[in-house]
């Protein structure tokens, strides 16, 4: 999914998925990004398992893998993967740790892009949260103003409405018997 030589972190952002309510990159995407094979990447993770707690990296379940395959479509390279070895998912911290254990110049260089991609996602989430708060405040104000506008309109209608008192005839009326 990630181009082998991404020019910007925005290309990496497209590869970031949400799994277990975490933003993650898959092992195959990181392998392409760091310029190593997926097998070599996974072997490095196994050799350094202590550096990857559950909040840094985890294997997807078979259900998550099936959902991933459905979302990505039939053209994805994941469909040829051994079903007994589902992909690893790496959080931002896991991707940085992975760059440190791979020790290749490309991995170190690309880790900067990964950090920027995750940071831009956090910034977008923060902006969306602020926008949502502003919309809720606006909604509250409009609701309040609607009641005030309705009261003004009712007062205007009362002023424009014809008087309801009984009318007298014009002129002098004499009591003629």
Residue pairs with C-beta under 8 A, 6 or more apart in sequence:
1 14
1 15
1 26
1 28
1 29
1 32
1 72
1 76
2 11
2 12
2 14
2 15
2 25
2 29
2 30
2 32
2 33
3 11
3 32
4 32
4 33
4 35
6 12
6 33
6 110
6 113
8 113
9 113
9 114
9 116
9 117
9 120
10 117
10 120
12 25
12 33
12 113
12 114
12 116
12 117
13 117
13 120
13 121
15 25
15 26
15 29
16 23
16 24
16 25
16 117
16 118
16 121
17 23
17 24
17 25
17 26
17 68
17 89
18 24
19 60
19 64
19 89
20 58
20 89
22 55
22 89
22 91
23 91
23 92
23 118
23 121
24 89
24 90
24 91
24 94
25 33
25 89
25 90
25 95
25 114
26 68
26 78
26 87
26 88
26 89
26 90
27 38
27 41
27 42
27 45
27 87
27 88
27 89
27 90
28 38
28 77
28 78
28 81
28 87
30 41
30 90
30 95
30 98
30 114
31 37
31 38
31 40
31 41
33 110
33 113
33 114
34 41
34 98
34 99
34 102
34 104
34 106
34 107
34 110
35 104
35 106
35 107
35 110
36 102
36 104
36 107
41 98
41 102
42 85
42 88
44 98
44 101
44 102
45 52
45 57
45 88
45 98
45 101
48 101
51 97
51 101
52 94
52 97
55 91
55 93
56 90
56 91
56 93
56 94
56 97
57 88
57 89
57 90
57 91
57 94
57 97
57 98
58 88
58 89
59 86
59 87
59 88
59 89
60 68
60 86
60 87
60 88
60 89
61 86
62 83
62 86
64 86
65 78
65 83
65 86
65 87
68 78
68 87
69 76
69 78
69 79
72 78
78 87
81 87
90 98
92 114
92 115
92 118
95 111
95 114
95 118
96 111
96 114
96 115
98 107
99 107
99 108
99 110
99 111
99 114
100 111
